[in-house]
């Protein structure tokens, strides 16, 4: 039996990256709203899931299906569902397993938009309990109302690393699934499903797409969680699908009804971006490490990056991410005013709110991404009034380092 290919070879030559109908080397774009059939009987069978086919792009589309299959193959899942954005993916995944009166246990230090979502869910009777996601703190919080534990593998921007194996073990002992947002990790650095996570979520607008040209999200179901349909009553109608109930509820019910489908063109652009994920992540991680090292020697600058000596999660990065620290670093400049001066002085880094782009992006999170969160929530996320977040790109590292050092020394 032959040796398994490495990441980039698998990415380009995996089962789902070829075999298109007209022998295209990229998936064709099915940029349509609906599909015609020769008879009403055939269309009725497609709607009733008695015959394979596509009827309406909000429900299913061949370009979207290719993207879903490719992400699912990379993550080692049982099935995937592409959404219109990362936030749509998080929202749909949580609403699939929660209803009024239920509780979510979530990690502190989440992305600001996700924190805002949890506050919105409270208006619909779904409560979130925030804690440090470590086994000894999660276990006492699980009760009869808990439906899911949710965390980011590498939190954005606090850069805390989730103990996926430990938290999954505690959650599973109580009959609760672990959902992991792996946007900042990508399948290149780690695959959470292989570590015990039950569902993986990505904002594909970031590293998976890489080019900053399309919004998207994806939910990947590991297919190995045994649902208790009395406890997870929102899945009860789909109990006949057993461990596949979550994915079936999403595709046949909630996702379809919410209308949070990704556009075919965005799915295509994300497929194109996905082809270079490994190359980009290697360069991004190397650049981020070099920039963090350079900045850490500057007066008045406190750098936060996973692989720096003394970082509280350095060992976790070595364990989970093959010694690499991802593409995000933050630093504290000493004051909001100095943070703004540094940002405004940069020549190569773009002032923009995305992460995972080819280009280096920089932002002041406290005045943008965390504008609606409390000071306590913001600080728990590793964001302070003088924090600068840097999403490192693929530029030449020497140019990036000179640019940031010049800006810091001028400020």
C-alpha positions as CSV (number, residue, x, y, z in Angstrom):
1,X,0.0,0.0,0.0
2,X,1.4,3.4,-1.0
3,X,2.4,6.1,1.4
4,X,-0.2,8.8,2.2
5,X,0.6,12.1,0.4
6,X,1.6,15.2,2.4
7,X,-0.7,18.1,2.9
8,X,-0.2,20.1,-0.3
9,X,-0.2,17.1,-2.6
10,X,-3.4,15.8,-0.9
11,X,-4.9,19.3,-1.2
12,X,-4.4,19.4,-5.0
13,X,-4.9,15.7,-5.8
14,X,-7.4,14.5,-3.2
15,X,-10.5,12.6,-4.2
16,X,-12.7,15.8,-4.2
17,X,-10.4,18.0,-6.2
18,X,-11.0,16.3,-9.5
19,X,-13.5,14.4,-11.5
20,X,-15.6,17.3,-12.8
21,X,-18.2,16.5,-15.5
22,X,-16.4,18.1,-18.4
23,X,-12.8,17.3,-17.2
24,X,-12.3,20.9,-15.9
25,X,-9.2,21.4,-13.6
26,X,-11.4,23.6,-11.4
27,X,-15.0,23.2,-10.5
28,X,-17.4,24.9,-12.9
29,X,-19.5,27.8,-11.6
30,X,-23.2,27.0,-11.5
31,X,-24.3,30.6,-11.2
32,X,-28.1,30.1,-11.3
33,X,-31.0,30.3,-9.0
34,X,-32.9,27.2,-10.1
35,X,-32.8,24.0,-12.1
36,X,-35.3,22.8,-14.7
37,X,-36.7,19.3,-15.0
38,X,-38.5,17.5,-17.9
39,X,-41.4,16.6,-15.7
40,X,-43.1,17.8,-12.5
41,X,-42.8,14.2,-11.2
42,X,-39.0,14.3,-11.3
43,X,-38.8,17.7,-9.6
44,X,-41.2,16.5,-6.9
45,X,-38.8,13.5,-6.2
46,X,-35.8,15.9,-5.8
47,X,-37.7,18.0,-3.3
48,X,-38.8,14.9,-1.4
49,X,-35.1,13.6,-1.4
50,X,-36.2,10.5,-3.4
51,X,-34.0,11.4,-6.3
52,X,-30.6,13.1,-6.5
53,X,-30.5,16.5,-8.0
54,X,-30.6,20.2,-7.5
55,X,-33.7,22.3,-7.4
56,X,-32.9,25.7,-6.0
57,X,-29.5,27.2,-5.1
58,X,-30.7,28.2,-1.6
59,X,-31.2,24.4,-1.0
60,X,-28.3,23.0,-3.0
61,X,-25.8,23.9,-5.7
62,X,-23.1,21.8,-7.5
63,X,-20.4,24.5,-7.1
64,X,-21.2,24.8,-3.4
65,X,-21.2,21.0,-3.0
66,X,-17.7,20.7,-4.4
67,X,-16.4,23.3,-1.9
68,X,-18.2,21.5,1.0
69,X,-16.7,18.1,-0.1
70,X,-13.2,19.5,-0.3
71,X,-13.3,21.1,3.2
72,X,-14.9,17.9,4.6
73,X,-12.1,15.8,3.1
74,X,-9.4,18.0,4.6
75,X,-11.0,18.0,8.0
76,X,-11.8,14.2,8.0
77,X,-15.5,14.8,8.6
78,X,-18.7,13.0,7.8
79,X,-20.2,15.9,5.9
80,X,-20.0,19.7,5.6
81,X,-22.3,22.6,5.0
82,X,-21.2,25.9,3.5
83,X,-22.7,29.1,4.7
84,X,-22.9,32.7,3.6
85,X,-20.4,33.8,6.3
86,X,-18.5,32.6,9.3
87,X,-21.1,34.2,11.6
88,X,-23.9,32.4,9.7
89,X,-22.0,29.1,10.2
90,X,-21.7,29.7,14.0
91,X,-25.3,30.8,14.2
92,X,-26.7,27.9,12.3
93,X,-24.6,25.3,14.1
94,X,-25.7,26.6,17.6
95,X,-29.3,27.0,16.7
96,X,-29.4,23.5,15.4
97,X,-28.8,22.1,18.9
98,X,-30.3,24.8,21.1
99,X,-33.7,26.2,21.8
100,X,-35.2,28.5,24.4
101,X,-34.2,27.5,27.9
102,X,-31.0,25.8,26.8
103,X,-27.5,26.9,27.8
104,X,-24.1,27.1,26.0
105,X,-20.7,26.9,27.8
106,X,-18.3,29.1,25.8
107,X,-14.7,30.1,26.2
108,X,-13.7,33.6,27.3
109,X,-11.6,35.5,24.8
110,X,-13.8,34.9,21.7
111,X,-14.0,37.0,18.6
112,X,-16.1,40.1,19.3
113,X,-18.8,39.2,16.7
114,X,-19.3,35.8,18.3
115,X,-19.7,37.4,21.8
116,X,-22.3,39.8,20.2
117,X,-24.1,36.7,18.8
118,X,-24.3,35.1,22.2
119,X,-25.9,38.3,23.6
120,X,-28.4,38.2,20.8
121,X,-29.3,34.5,21.6
122,X,-30.1,35.6,25.1
123,X,-33.1,37.5,23.7
124,X,-34.4,34.2,22.4
125,X,-34.0,32.4,25.8
126,X,-30.6,30.7,25.0
127,X,-28.1,31.6,27.8
128,X,-24.3,31.5,27.5
129,X,-22.0,30.8,30.4
130,X,-18.5,32.1,29.7
131,X,-15.5,30.5,31.4
132,X,-11.9,29.5,30.8
133,X,-12.2,26.4,28.6
134,X,-10.2,23.9,30.7
135,X,-11.6,20.6,31.9
136,X,-11.6,21.5,35.6
137,X,-13.6,24.7,35.0
138,X,-16.0,23.3,32.3
139,X,-17.1,20.2,34.3
140,X,-18.8,22.0,37.2
141,X,-20.8,24.2,34.8
142,X,-22.5,21.4,32.9
143,X,-26.1,20.9,34.0
144,X,-29.3,19.6,32.7
145,X,-29.8,22.6,30.5
146,X,-26.3,22.5,28.8
147,X,-26.5,21.6,25.1
148,X,-23.0,22.4,23.7
149,X,-19.5,23.6,24.6
150,X,-18.1,26.1,22.2
151,X,-14.6,27.5,21.8
152,X,-12.0,28.8,19.4
153,X,-9.0,26.5,18.9
154,X,-6.7,29.6,18.8
155,X,-8.7,32.5,20.2
156,X,-8.8,35.7,18.1
157,X,-7.1,37.8,19.3
158,X,-6.1,36.6,22.8
159,X,-4.2,33.6,21.4
160,X,-5.3,31.2,24.0
161,X,-5.1,27.5,22.8
162,X,-8.1,25.3,23.5
163,X,-7.3,21.9,25.2
164,X,-9.5,20.1,22.7
165,X,-8.8,16.6,24.0
166,X,-9.3,17.5,27.6
167,X,-12.5,19.6,27.1
168,X,-14.0,17.1,24.7
169,X,-13.4,14.3,27.2
170,X,-15.2,16.2,30.0
171,X,-18.1,17.2,27.7
172,X,-18.6,13.7,26.3
173,X,-18.7,12.2,29.8
174,X,-21.8,14.5,30.3
175,X,-23.3,13.7,26.9
176,X,-22.5,17.2,25.5
177,X,-20.8,17.9,22.1
178,X,-17.8,20.2,21.6
179,X,-18.0,22.7,18.8
180,X,-14.7,24.2,17.8
181,X,-14.2,27.4,15.7
182,X,-10.9,26.5,13.9
183,X,-10.7,29.6,11.6
184,X,-7.3,30.7,12.9
185,X,-5.9,27.2,12.7
186,X,-7.1,25.8,9.4
187,X,-6.7,22.1,8.5
188,X,-3.0,22.9,7.7
189,X,-2.1,23.3,11.4
190,X,-4.5,20.9,13.0
191,X,-7.7,18.9,12.5
192,X,-9.9,19.2,15.7
193,X,-12.1,16.3,14.8
194,X,-9.1,13.9,15.1
195,X,-8.6,15.3,18.6
196,X,-12.1,14.8,19.9
197,X,-14.1,17.8,18.7
198,X,-17.6,16.9,17.3
199,X,-18.2,19.9,15.0
200,X,-15.6,22.2,13.3
201,X,-16.5,25.7,12.1
202,X,-14.6,28.0,9.8
203,X,-15.0,31.5,8.6
204,X,-13.7,30.7,5.1
205,X,-13.4,34.4,4.4
206,X,-10.1,34.2,6.2
207,X,-7.2,31.8,5.6
208,X,-9.2,29.3,3.5
209,X,-10.0,31.9,0.9
210,X,-6.8,33.9,1.5
211,X,-7.4,36.4,-1.2
212,X,-9.9,38.7,0.5
213,X,-12.4,38.3,-2.3
214,X,-15.4,36.5,-0.9
215,X,-17.3,36.0,2.4
216,X,-18.2,32.5,3.5
217,X,-18.3,30.0,6.3
218,X,-18.5,26.2,6.7
219,X,-19.7,23.7,9.3
220,X,-18.0,20.2,9.3
221,X,-19.7,17.4,11.3
222,X,-17.5,14.6,12.5
223,X,-20.4,12.3,12.5
224,X,-19.3,10.4,15.7
225,X,-21.3,12.1,18.4
226,X,-24.2,9.9,19.8
227,X,-27.0,12.4,20.2
228,X,-29.4,12.1,23.2
229,X,-32.6,13.2,21.5
230,X,-34.4,13.8,24.8
231,X,-31.7,16.2,25.8
232,X,-31.2,17.7,22.4
233,X,-34.9,18.0,21.7
234,X,-34.3,20.4,18.7
235,X,-32.9,17.3,16.8
236,X,-35.8,15.0,17.9
237,X,-37.6,15.2,14.5
238,X,-34.4,13.7,12.9
239,X,-33.7,10.9,15.4
240,X,-34.0,8.3,12.7
241,X,-30.7,9.6,11.2
242,X,-28.8,8.8,14.4
243,X,-25.4,10.3,14.5
244,X,-26.2,12.1,11.3
245,X,-29.2,14.0,12.8
246,X,-27.2,17.3,13.3
247,X,-26.1,17.5,9.7
248,X,-29.5,16.5,8.3
249,X,-31.3,19.0,10.5
250,X,-29.0,21.7,9.2
251,X,-29.3,20.9,5.5
252,X,-32.9,19.9,5.3
253,X,-34.4,22.3,7.8
254,X,-32.6,25.1,9.6
255,X,-29.9,26.2,7.1
256,X,-32.5,26.1,4.3
257,X,-35.0,28.0,6.2
258,X,-32.6,30.7,7.5
259,X,-31.4,31.2,3.9
260,X,-27.7,31.4,5.0
261,X,-26.4,29.6,1.9
262,X,-23.1,30.7,0.3
263,X,-23.2,32.1,-3.3
264,X,-21.9,29.8,-6.0
265,X,-19.3,32.4,-7.1
266,X,-18.0,32.7,-3.5
267,X,-17.8,28.9,-3.2
268,X,-15.7,28.8,-6.4
269,X,-13.4,31.6,-5.3
270,X,-12.9,29.8,-2.0
271,X,-12.0,26.6,-3.8
272,X,-9.4,28.5,-5.8
273,X,-8.0,30.0,-2.7
274,X,-8.0,26.7,-0.9
275,X,-5.5,25.3,-3.4
276,X,-2.7,27.4,-2.0
277,X,-3.6,27.1,1.7
278,X,-0.5,25.1,2.7
279,X,1.9,27.4,0.9
280,X,0.3,30.5,2.3
281,X,0.2,29.2,5.9
282,X,3.9,28.1,5.8
283,X,4.9,31.6,4.8
284,X,2.4,33.4,7.1
285,X,3.5,31.5,10.1
286,X,7.2,32.1,9.4
287,X,6.6,35.8,8.9
288,X,4.5,36.1,12.0
289,X,7.2,34.4,14.1
290,X,10.0,36.6,12.7
291,X,7.9,39.8,13.2
292,X,7.0,38.8,16.8
293,X,10.6,38.2,17.6
294,X,11.7,41.5,16.2
295,X,9.0,43.5,18.0
296,X,9.5,41.8,21.3
297,X,12.9,43.6,21.6
298,X,11.4,47.1,21.3
299,X,10.9,49.4,24.3
300,X,7.4,49.9,25.5
301,X,6.0,47.1,23.3
302,X,4.5,43.9,24.8
303,X,4.1,41.2,22.2
304,X,1.6,38.3,22.3
305,X,2.5,35.4,19.9
306,X,2.2,31.7,20.6
307,X,5.8,30.6,19.9
308,X,7.6,33.3,21.9
309,X,9.6,32.0,24.9
310,X,7.5,32.3,28.0
311,X,4.1,32.4,26.3
312,X,1.6,30.5,28.4
313,X,0.4,28.4,25.4
314,X,3.8,27.8,23.8
315,X,3.8,24.1,24.7
316,X,0.2,23.7,23.3
317,X,1.4,25.2,20.0
318,X,4.3,22.8,19.9
319,X,1.9,19.9,20.7
320,X,-1.0,20.8,18.4
321,X,0.4,22.9,15.6
322,X,3.8,21.3,14.9
323,X,5.6,24.2,16.6
324,X,4.0,26.9,14.5
325,X,2.1,29.8,16.0
326,X,-0.4,30.8,13.3
327,X,-0.8,34.1,11.5
328,X,-2.0,36.5,14.2
329,X,0.0,38.4,16.7
330,X,-1.0,41.3,19.0
331,X,1.0,43.9,20.9
332,X,0.3,46.5,23.5
333,X,1.7,49.9,22.6
334,X,1.3,51.6,26.0
335,X,-1.6,53.9,25.1
336,X,-4.4,54.1,22.6
337,X,-2.8,57.2,21.1
338,X,0.5,55.5,20.5
339,X,-1.3,52.5,19.0
340,X,-3.0,54.7,16.5
341,X,0.3,56.5,15.6
342,X,1.9,53.1,15.0
343,X,-1.0,51.9,12.8
344,X,-1.1,55.1,10.8
345,X,2.6,55.1,10.2
346,X,2.8,51.6,8.6
347,X,3.6,51.5,4.9
348,X,2.8,47.9,4.0
349,X,0.2,46.8,6.5
350,X,-3.4,47.7,5.4
351,X,-5.8,49.1,8.0
352,X,-8.6,46.6,7.6
353,X,-10.8,44.3,9.8
354,X,-10.3,40.9,8.2
355,X,-7.6,38.3,9.0
356,X,-6.0,35.6,6.9
357,X,-5.4,37.7,3.8
358,X,-2.3,37.4,1.6
359,X,-1.6,41.0,2.7
360,X,-0.7,42.0,6.2
361,X,-3.7,43.6,7.9
362,X,-3.7,45.7,11.1
363,X,-6.5,47.0,13.3
364,X,-7.2,48.6,16.7
365,X,-9.7,46.0,18.1
366,X,-11.0,48.0,21.0
367,X,-12.5,50.7,18.8
368,X,-13.8,48.4,16.1
369,X,-14.4,44.7,16.6
370,X,-15.1,45.0,20.4
371,X,-17.1,48.3,20.1
372,X,-20.3,46.7,21.5
373,X,-18.7,44.5,24.2
374,X,-18.1,45.4,27.8
375,X,-14.7,46.3,29.1
376,X,-14.5,43.1,31.1
377,X,-15.4,41.0,28.1
378,X,-12.9,42.9,26.0
379,X,-10.1,42.4,28.4
380,X,-10.9,38.7,28.8
381,X,-10.5,38.5,25.0
382,X,-7.0,39.9,25.4
383,X,-8.0,43.3,24.1
384,X,-7.1,46.5,25.8
385,X,-7.2,50.2,24.8
386,X,-3.6,50.0,23.6
387,X,-3.8,46.6,21.8
388,X,-2.9,46.4,18.1
389,X,-3.8,43.2,16.2
390,X,-1.7,42.1,13.3
391,X,-2.8,39.5,10.7
392,X,0.5,38.7,9.0
393,X,0.6,38.2,5.3
394,X,3.1,36.7,2.8
395,X,5.2,39.8,2.1
396,X,9.0,39.5,2.4
397,X,9.7,39.3,6.1
398,X,12.5,41.8,6.1
399,X,10.3,44.5,4.6
400,X,7.6,43.8,7.2
401,X,10.0,43.9,10.1
402,X,11.5,47.2,8.9
403,X,8.1,48.7,8.4
404,X,6.9,47.8,11.9
405,X,10.1,48.8,13.6
406,X,10.1,52.2,11.9
407,X,6.5,52.8,12.9
408,X,7.1,51.8,16.5
409,X,10.3,53.9,16.8
410,X,8.6,57.0,15.4
411,X,5.5,56.7,17.5
